[in-house]
Amino acid sequence: MPDTASQPVTDPSTDPSTVDVLVTLLDDVPTPAYAHPGDAGADLVTTVDVEIPPQGRVVVPTGVAIALPEGYAAFVHPRSGLAARHGVTVVNAPGTIDAGYRGEIKVILLNTDVAEPVRLRRGDRVAQLVVQRVEHARFLVATALPGSHRGEGGFGSSGGFAGS
């Protein structure tokens, strides 16, 4: 068991790294919450029972709508347990929720298993919502780009597996 007595307790209402996000619950679901202190993703649940056929995909509602402040976006990430145990992932991972979007957050789930369906029940945690500050870029057209260490090396150009 890690020693937590020496770790500072942070009050989210006074923590400068915490951002307030308005939430509307569209169904009888829990407010998105972090399972553990320091977690990056808040849990989202499904509001419906659903079966995802082998290699099939479904869109599941979460019963949650949010209002993000300007300069922020939320990203819907897969849950590692669903991926490891059942091969379930988020098709467009991460799904992007823009600051101006006010509709229900829905999650596009994919069952990567080739043989077994996956059954989810109302209230099951299906994804994680990560809220991040985002920057806008000003895209400047240039006739040439400055050099870099990597240059024009594309996918796989840096190796990363034993066979390279």
C-alpha positions in Angstrom: 0.0 0.0 0.0 1.6 3.4 -1.0 2.1 5.9 1.8 -0.4 8.7 1.0 -0.1 10.5 4.4 2.8 12.6 3.1 1.1 13.5 -0.2 -0.6 16.9 -0.3 -4.4 16.9 -0.6 -5.5 19.2 -3.4 -8.9 21.0 -3.1 -10.2 21.1 -6.7 -12.0 24.4 -6.1 -8.7 26.1 -5.4 -6.3 24.0 -7.6 -5.2 26.2 -10.6 -4.9 23.1 -12.8 -8.6 22.3 -12.4 -11.1 23.7 -14.9 -14.8 24.0 -14.3 -16.9 22.2 -16.8 -20.7 22.5 -16.8 -22.5 19.2 -17.1 -26.1 18.4 -18.0 -27.3 14.9 -17.2 -29.7 13.8 -19.9 -30.4 10.5 -18.2 -30.2 9.0 -14.7 -26.4 8.5 -14.9 -23.5 9.5 -12.6 -21.7 12.7 -13.3 -18.4 12.0 -15.0 -15.9 11.3 -12.2 -12.3 10.3 -11.8 -11.9 6.8 -10.3 -8.6 7.7 -8.4 -6.8 10.9 -7.5 -4.5 11.9 -10.3 -6.4 10.1 -13.0 -6.4 11.9 -16.4 -9.7 10.5 -17.6 -13.2 10.7 -16.0 -15.5 7.7 -16.6 -18.4 7.8 -19.0 -21.1 5.1 -18.9 -23.5 3.8 -21.4 -27.2 4.5 -20.9 -28.3 1.4 -22.9 -27.8 -2.3 -22.9 -26.0 -3.2 -26.1 -24.4 -6.1 -27.8 -21.4 -5.4 -30.1 -21.1 -8.3 -32.7 -17.6 -9.6 -33.6 -15.8 -6.9 -35.6 -18.9 -4.7 -35.3 -19.3 -1.2 -34.1 -22.1 0.6 -32.2 -22.8 4.2 -31.1 -23.6 4.3 -27.4 -25.2 7.3 -25.6 -23.6 8.5 -22.3 -26.5 10.7 -21.0 -24.0 13.5 -20.6 -23.7 16.9 -22.3 -21.0 19.4 -21.3 -20.0 23.0 -21.8 -16.3 23.5 -22.1 -14.7 26.9 -21.7 -13.1 28.4 -24.8 -9.5 27.2 -25.2 -10.4 23.6 -24.0 -11.5 20.4 -25.7 -12.5 17.0 -24.3 -11.2 13.8 -25.8 -13.0 10.4 -25.5 -10.4 7.7 -24.9 -10.9 3.9 -24.8 -10.8 2.1 -21.4 -7.8 -0.2 -21.1 -9.7 -2.9 -19.3 -12.3 -3.2 -22.0 -9.6 -3.3 -24.6 -7.4 -5.9 -22.8 -10.3 -8.2 -21.7 -12.7 -7.9 -24.6 -10.9 -6.1 -27.5 -13.3 -3.1 -27.3 -11.9 0.2 -28.4 -13.1 3.6 -29.5 -13.2 3.7 -33.3 -12.2 7.4 -33.7 -9.9 7.4 -30.6 -9.7 9.9 -29.3 -13.1 11.3 -30.1 -12.9 15.1 -30.0 -15.5 17.2 -28.1 -15.1 20.9 -29.1 -15.8 23.7 -26.8 -18.8 24.8 -28.8 -20.5 21.4 -28.8 -23.5 21.1 -26.5 -25.1 17.8 -27.6 -25.0 14.4 -25.9 -21.6 12.8 -25.8 -21.8 9.5 -27.7 -19.1 6.9 -28.0 -18.4 4.8 -31.1 -17.3 1.4 -29.8 -15.6 -1.3 -31.9 -15.4 -5.0 -31.0 -12.1 -6.1 -32.5 -12.7 -9.8 -31.5 -13.3 -11.9 -34.6 -15.5 -14.5 -32.9 -17.1 -13.3 -29.6 -19.7 -10.6 -29.2 -19.4 -8.2 -26.3 -22.4 -7.4 -24.1 -22.5 -4.1 -22.2 -25.2 -3.2 -19.7 -26.6 0.2 -18.8 -24.3 1.9 -16.4 -21.1 0.1 -17.6 -18.1 2.3 -17.9 -17.3 2.5 -21.7 -14.8 5.3 -22.1 -12.8 8.0 -20.4 -13.2 11.8 -20.9 -9.9 13.8 -20.8 -10.3 17.6 -20.7 -7.3 19.5 -22.0 -6.3 23.0 -22.9 -5.8 23.4 -26.6 -4.0 26.0 -28.7 -5.1 27.4 -32.0 -2.5 27.5 -34.8 -2.0 30.2 -37.4 -1.1 28.3 -40.5 1.5 30.2 -42.6 2.1 29.1 -46.1 5.9 28.7 -46.9 7.7 27.7 -50.0 10.1 25.5 -48.0 10.2 24.3 -44.5 13.3 24.5 -42.2 15.3 21.3 -41.8 15.0 19.0 -38.8 16.7 15.9 -37.4 14.0 13.7 -38.8 13.6 15.4 -42.1 11.0 13.7 -44.4 11.1 10.3 -42.7 7.6 8.9 -42.6 5.7 6.2 -40.8 8.1 3.7 -39.3 11.2 5.7 -40.3 12.5 5.6 -36.7 12.2 1.8 -36.3 10.7 0.8 -33.0 10.5 -3.0 -33.3 13.1 -5.8 -33.3 12.6 -6.7 -37.0 14.0 -3.3 -38.2 
